[in-house]
Amino acid sequence: ELGMLMFYLPPEAGLRWGGLPAAPGGDLSARHGLVLMAGRGIRGKLRVNCALEHAKSNRGLEMNSRDEVRLEISRRIRGGGLKASWKRLRKIFRPEGPYPPFSPPLVSITDNATILCSGKINRKWKIRFSIGFPRHDGNAGYVISPSLEARFLSGRIKLNSSLALYRSQRGKVIFHYYEPVIPGGYPWKTVSGRGEAAAWVMEFSFRRVHLLGKITTARGRAAEADIQMSFYF
């Protein structure tokens, strides 16, 4: 399987639609780029995907570019799957002036390797485990995030819990991890430094009443709680 995407956004696109991919942020800049994608299945259960992206944006005398490479190998297993992925992102910022001396380009390189495993223990229990190794301009660390989902009373009660352990080994790196949420929440969290975080989401359904509750705890922060209730007529 092969795919290609070419795009061009004129300077006024930022005013029409707001923030856009590869944009410096809601400004009057032109953006263009190319994305190449390829994927292949091997013996039914194994699949390899890769993608290359190149994008540029210019704003006045400034020019930014980004190059991204993604590689993903996945295998289906009973009730879940195993996936290993790697991504490298290089950003280049080139400030240009109408006269010398010109400023040298600023280069930023980010690598991220991730292993994700998910599966069902039985009809009531499901597990998910991920470990990531981000690296940014010489800063490095790791994040470990297991989660557990359980169902009770024929699915009327659901419990979803997660734990995140992140450590910066060199410098200060940014981590991303998955956290269960109630409807309307964003499941991907961004942290840095060293710490731990845990979350529990309880869901209860009885006839026309639907009740959800969430508790989040993290080192150095007070616990947070959210409750959501719905009635169906």
C-alpha positions as CSV (number, residue, x, y, z in Angstrom):
1,E,0.0,0.0,0.0
2,L,1.4,3.4,-1.0
3,G,0.0,6.9,-0.4
4,M,1.0,10.5,-1.1
5,L,-0.3,13.8,0.1
6,M,0.8,17.2,-1.1
7,F,-0.6,20.4,0.4
8,Y,-0.3,24.2,0.1
9,L,-2.0,26.7,2.3
10,P,-1.9,30.4,1.2
11,P,-1.1,33.1,3.8
12,E,-4.7,34.1,4.3
13,A,-5.6,30.5,5.4
14,G,-4.6,31.4,9.0
15,L,-7.3,34.0,9.1
16,R,-10.0,31.7,7.7
17,W,-9.4,28.6,9.8
18,G,-7.1,29.6,12.6
19,G,-4.3,27.3,13.7
20,L,-3.2,24.8,11.1
21,P,-0.6,21.9,11.0
22,A,3.1,23.1,10.5
23,A,2.0,26.7,11.3
24,P,3.9,29.0,13.7
25,G,0.5,29.8,15.3
26,G,-2.4,31.7,13.7
27,D,-0.2,34.1,11.7
28,L,-0.1,35.2,8.1
29,S,2.3,32.5,6.8
30,A,2.2,30.3,3.7
31,R,2.7,26.6,4.3
32,H,3.4,23.7,1.9
33,G,4.6,20.2,2.2
34,L,4.7,16.5,1.1
35,V,3.8,13.3,3.0
36,L,4.7,9.8,1.7
37,M,3.2,6.7,3.3
38,A,3.7,3.0,2.8
39,G,2.3,-0.1,4.6
40,R,2.5,-3.8,4.1
41,G,0.9,-6.8,5.9
42,I,3.0,-9.9,6.5
43,R,1.4,-13.3,7.0
44,G,-1.9,-11.7,8.1
45,K,-1.0,-10.8,11.7
46,L,2.1,-8.7,11.2
47,R,2.1,-5.2,9.7
48,V,4.7,-2.6,8.9
49,N,3.9,1.1,8.3
50,C,6.2,4.0,7.6
51,A,5.8,7.6,6.7
52,L,7.9,10.6,5.6
53,E,6.9,14.2,5.9
54,H,8.5,17.4,4.8
55,A,6.8,20.8,5.4
56,K,7.9,24.4,5.2
57,S,6.4,27.7,6.3
58,N,7.5,31.2,5.8
59,R,6.5,34.4,7.6
60,G,8.1,37.6,6.3
61,L,11.8,37.1,6.6
62,E,11.6,33.9,8.6
63,M,11.5,30.4,7.2
64,N,10.7,27.2,9.2
65,S,10.9,23.6,8.0
66,R,10.2,20.2,9.6
67,D,11.1,16.7,8.5
68,E,9.5,13.7,10.2
69,V,10.2,10.0,9.8
70,R,7.8,7.4,11.4
71,L,8.2,3.6,11.5
72,E,5.7,1.2,13.1
73,I,5.6,-2.6,13.4
74,S,2.5,-4.2,14.9
75,R,1.2,-7.7,15.5
76,R,-2.3,-8.8,16.4
77,I,-2.6,-11.1,19.3
78,R,-5.7,-12.5,21.0
79,G,-7.9,-9.7,22.3
80,G,-5.3,-7.0,21.6
81,G,-2.0,-6.3,19.9
82,L,1.7,-5.5,20.2
83,K,3.1,-2.4,18.6
84,A,6.6,-0.9,18.4
85,S,7.1,2.5,16.9
86,W,9.9,5.0,16.3
87,K,9.6,8.7,15.3
88,R,12.3,11.3,14.5
89,L,11.3,15.0,14.1
90,R,13.8,17.6,13.0
91,K,12.8,21.3,13.0
92,I,14.9,24.0,11.5
93,F,14.3,27.7,12.1
94,R,16.1,30.1,9.7
95,P,15.8,33.8,10.6
96,E,16.7,35.8,7.5
97,G,17.5,39.5,7.2
98,P,17.7,42.0,4.4
99,Y,21.4,42.5,5.0
100,P,24.4,40.7,6.7
101,P,25.2,39.4,9.1
102,F,22.7,36.5,8.9
103,S,21.8,34.5,11.9
104,P,22.7,30.7,11.8
105,P,19.7,28.3,11.6
106,L,18.4,26.8,14.8
107,V,18.0,23.0,14.6
108,S,16.0,20.9,17.0
109,I,15.8,17.0,16.9
110,T,13.4,14.9,18.8
111,D,13.4,11.0,18.9
112,N,10.7,8.9,20.5
113,A,10.6,5.1,20.7
114,T,7.5,3.4,22.1
115,I,6.3,-0.1,22.8
116,L,2.6,-0.7,23.4
117,C,0.9,-4.0,24.4
118,S,-2.8,-4.5,25.0
119,G,-4.9,-7.6,25.5
120,K,-7.8,-9.2,27.3
121,I,-7.3,-11.5,30.3
122,N,-10.9,-12.7,30.0
123,R,-14.3,-11.2,29.2
124,K,-14.1,-8.9,32.2
125,W,-10.5,-7.7,32.4
126,K,-8.4,-5.8,29.9
127,I,-4.8,-4.6,30.3
128,R,-2.7,-2.0,28.5
129,F,1.0,-1.4,29.0
130,S,3.3,1.1,27.3
131,I,6.8,2.3,27.7
132,G,8.4,5.2,25.9
133,F,11.9,6.6,25.5
134,P,11.8,10.2,24.3
135,R,15.0,12.1,23.5
136,H,15.2,15.8,22.7
137,D,18.4,17.7,21.9
138,G,20.5,15.5,24.2
139,N,17.8,15.3,26.9
140,A,16.5,11.8,27.5
141,G,14.2,9.8,29.8
142,Y,11.6,7.2,30.0
143,V,7.9,6.9,30.8
144,I,6.1,3.7,31.9
145,S,2.3,3.6,31.8
146,P,0.2,0.5,32.7
147,S,-3.6,0.6,32.8
148,L,-6.4,-1.8,33.7
149,E,-10.0,-2.0,32.6
150,A,-12.6,-4.2,34.4
151,R,-16.3,-4.8,34.2
152,F,-18.7,-6.1,36.9
153,L,-22.4,-6.9,37.2
154,S,-22.8,-7.7,33.5
155,G,-21.1,-4.5,32.5
156,R,-23.2,-2.2,34.7
157,I,-20.1,-1.2,36.6
158,K,-16.9,-0.3,34.8
159,L,-13.5,0.6,36.3
160,N,-10.6,2.0,34.4
161,S,-7.4,2.8,36.2
162,S,-3.9,3.9,35.0
163,L,-0.5,4.7,36.4
164,A,2.3,6.8,34.9
165,L,5.9,6.8,36.1
166,Y,8.2,9.2,34.3
167,R,11.9,10.0,34.8
168,S,14.2,12.5,33.1
169,Q,17.7,10.9,33.1
170,R,19.5,13.8,31.3
171,G,18.2,17.3,31.2
172,K,14.5,18.0,31.1
173,V,12.5,16.0,28.5
174,I,8.8,16.2,27.7
175,F,6.7,13.0,28.2
176,H,3.3,12.0,26.8
177,Y,1.1,9.3,28.4
178,Y,-2.5,8.0,28.2
179,E,-5.0,8.5,31.0
180,P,-8.6,7.4,31.1
181,V,-11.1,10.2,31.0
182,I,-14.8,10.8,31.2
183,P,-16.6,12.1,28.1
184,G,-15.3,15.6,27.1
185,G,-11.8,15.0,28.5
186,Y,-8.5,14.7,26.6
187,P,-6.8,11.3,27.3
188,W,-3.2,12.3,26.4
189,K,-1.3,14.1,29.1
190,T,2.0,16.1,28.8
191,V,4.5,16.3,31.7
192,S,8.2,16.8,32.3
193,G,10.8,16.2,34.9
194,R,10.3,13.3,37.4
195,G,7.1,12.1,39.0
196,E,4.1,9.8,39.2
197,A,0.5,10.2,38.3
198,A,-2.6,7.9,38.7
199,A,-6.2,8.1,37.6
200,W,-9.3,6.1,38.3
201,V,-12.6,6.3,36.3
202,M,-15.7,4.6,37.7
203,E,-18.8,4.2,35.4
204,F,-22.2,3.0,36.7
205,S,-25.2,2.3,34.6
206,F,-28.7,1.4,35.8
207,R,-31.7,1.7,33.6
208,R,-31.9,5.3,32.5
209,V,-29.2,6.6,34.9
210,H,-25.6,6.9,33.9
211,L,-23.0,8.0,36.5
212,L,-19.3,8.6,36.0
213,G,-16.6,9.7,38.4
214,K,-12.9,10.3,38.1
215,I,-10.1,10.8,40.6
216,T,-6.7,12.0,39.6
217,T,-3.6,12.1,41.8
218,A,0.0,13.3,41.1
219,R,3.1,14.0,43.0
220,G,3.2,17.5,44.3
221,R,-0.4,18.3,43.4
222,A,-3.7,18.0,45.2
223,A,-6.1,15.2,44.1
224,E,-8.8,16.2,41.6
225,A,-12.3,14.7,41.3
226,D,-14.9,15.0,38.6
227,I,-18.5,13.7,38.5
228,Q,-20.8,13.4,35.5
229,M,-24.4,12.2,35.6
230,S,-26.8,11.6,32.6
231,F,-30.4,10.7,32.4
232,Y,-32.0,9.0,29.4
233,F,-35.7,9.5,28.6
